[in-house]
């Protein structure tokens, strides 16, 4: 399931990157055609895979797709200020790393002749690596009681 989810994300991200690469930056900043809207939609659909992944890994409260949910869970945590709180640490890490990734992608796009396409290709490459990792990751042994 995880491999399939990341493979679907990979296909959507690579498709968005292909469109962005072939069409280039829009000539007119006011004209938003299909070359802009379709990649945005493809990236939005691939983000659903992040929600699938968080649920498959049993981290239901940790979807980077909806940051308001993370903030709500974070600030309603009764153990927010406890020294050892793994859930809080994950909830703090999600928006921090999302912000750092957005800044890195924006900087990469701004300094490249390909524009946003280079960031999309980078995301596709990272997703391909994750697919490869999921393919070789050993499965948990299934006990006879779970059958």
C-alpha positions as CSV (number, residue, x, y, z in Angstrom):
1,X,0.0,0.0,0.0
2,X,2.8,2.5,0.9
3,X,4.7,1.7,-2.2
4,X,1.6,2.1,-4.3
5,X,0.8,5.4,-2.7
6,X,4.2,6.8,-3.2
7,X,4.3,5.5,-6.8
8,X,1.0,7.3,-7.5
9,X,2.5,10.5,-6.0
10,X,5.6,10.0,-8.1
11,X,3.5,9.7,-11.3
12,X,1.5,12.8,-10.5
13,X,4.6,14.9,-9.5
14,X,6.5,13.8,-12.6
15,X,3.5,14.6,-14.8
16,X,3.3,18.1,-13.3
17,X,7.1,18.5,-13.7
18,X,6.8,17.4,-17.4
19,X,4.1,19.9,-18.1
20,X,6.1,22.7,-16.3
21,X,9.3,21.8,-18.2
22,X,7.7,21.6,-21.6
23,X,5.6,24.7,-21.3
24,X,8.1,26.9,-19.5
25,X,7.1,29.9,-17.4
26,X,4.0,31.7,-18.5
27,X,4.6,34.5,-21.0
28,X,1.9,36.7,-19.5
29,X,1.7,36.8,-15.7
30,X,-2.0,37.5,-16.0
31,X,-2.7,34.6,-18.3
32,X,-3.2,31.4,-16.2
33,X,-3.8,28.6,-18.7
34,X,-3.9,24.9,-18.4
35,X,-0.1,24.7,-18.3
36,X,-0.4,26.3,-14.8
37,X,-3.7,24.9,-13.6
38,X,-3.1,21.2,-14.5
39,X,0.3,20.9,-12.6
40,X,-1.2,22.6,-9.6
41,X,-4.1,20.1,-9.6
42,X,-1.7,17.2,-10.0
43,X,0.4,18.3,-7.1
44,X,-2.7,18.9,-5.0
45,X,-3.9,15.3,-5.8
46,X,-0.6,13.8,-5.0
47,X,-0.7,15.5,-1.6
48,X,-3.6,13.2,-0.7
49,X,-1.0,10.4,-0.7
50,X,0.6,12.1,2.3
51,X,-2.6,11.6,4.2
52,X,-2.8,8.0,3.1
53,X,0.8,7.5,4.3
54,X,0.2,9.0,7.7
55,X,-2.9,6.8,8.2
56,X,-1.1,3.7,7.0
57,X,1.7,4.3,9.5
58,X,-0.9,4.9,12.2
59,X,0.0,8.6,12.7
60,X,-3.5,9.8,12.0
61,X,-3.0,13.2,13.7
62,X,0.0,13.9,11.5
63,X,-0.9,15.0,8.1
64,X,1.1,17.8,6.6
65,X,-1.7,18.3,4.2
66,X,-3.8,20.1,6.8
67,X,-1.6,22.2,9.0
68,X,-4.6,23.6,11.0
69,X,-5.3,20.1,12.2
70,X,-1.7,19.8,13.4
71,X,-1.9,23.2,15.1
72,X,-5.2,22.3,16.8
73,X,-3.8,19.0,18.1
74,X,-0.6,20.6,19.2
75,X,-2.1,23.4,21.2
76,X,-4.8,21.2,22.7
77,X,-2.2,18.7,24.0
78,X,-2.5,18.4,27.8
79,X,1.1,17.4,27.9
80,X,2.4,20.2,25.6
81,X,5.2,21.3,28.0
82,X,6.3,17.9,29.2
83,X,9.9,17.0,28.6
84,X,9.2,13.7,26.9
85,X,6.3,14.0,24.4
86,X,6.9,12.2,21.1
87,X,3.5,13.3,19.7
88,X,4.2,16.9,20.4
89,X,7.7,16.6,18.8
90,X,6.2,15.2,15.6
91,X,3.5,17.9,15.5
92,X,6.1,20.6,15.9
93,X,8.4,19.0,13.4
94,X,5.8,18.7,10.6
95,X,5.2,22.4,10.0
96,X,8.8,23.3,10.6
97,X,10.1,20.8,8.0
98,X,7.3,21.8,5.6
99,X,8.4,25.4,5.9
100,X,12.1,24.5,5.4
101,X,11.2,22.4,2.4
102,X,9.1,25.2,0.9
103,X,12.0,27.6,1.4
104,X,14.5,25.2,-0.2
105,X,12.2,24.6,-3.1
106,X,11.5,28.3,-3.6
107,X,15.2,29.1,-3.5
108,X,16.0,26.3,-5.9
109,X,13.3,27.5,-8.3
110,X,14.3,31.1,-8.1
111,X,17.9,30.3,-9.0
112,X,17.2,27.9,-11.8
113,X,16.5,28.6,-15.5
114,X,13.8,25.8,-15.3
115,X,11.9,27.7,-12.6
116,X,9.4,25.6,-10.6
117,X,10.0,22.6,-12.8
118,X,13.4,21.9,-11.1
119,X,11.6,21.7,-7.7
120,X,9.0,19.4,-9.1
121,X,11.7,17.1,-10.7
122,X,13.5,17.1,-7.3
123,X,10.3,16.1,-5.5
124,X,9.7,13.4,-8.1
125,X,13.2,12.1,-7.6
126,X,12.8,12.0,-3.9
127,X,9.5,10.2,-4.2
128,X,11.2,7.7,-6.6
129,X,13.8,7.0,-3.9
130,X,11.0,6.4,-1.3
131,X,9.3,4.0,-3.7
132,X,12.6,2.1,-4.1
133,X,13.1,2.0,-0.3
134,X,9.5,0.7,0.2
135,X,10.2,-2.0,-2.4
136,X,13.2,-3.4,-0.5
137,X,12.0,-2.7,3.0
138,X,11.4,-6.1,4.8
139,X,7.8,-6.8,5.7
140,X,6.9,-7.5,9.3
141,X,6.4,-11.2,9.9
142,X,2.7,-12.0,10.2
143,X,2.0,-14.1,13.3
144,X,-0.4,-17.0,13.1
145,X,-2.8,-15.3,15.5
146,X,-3.4,-12.4,13.0
147,X,-4.5,-14.7,10.2
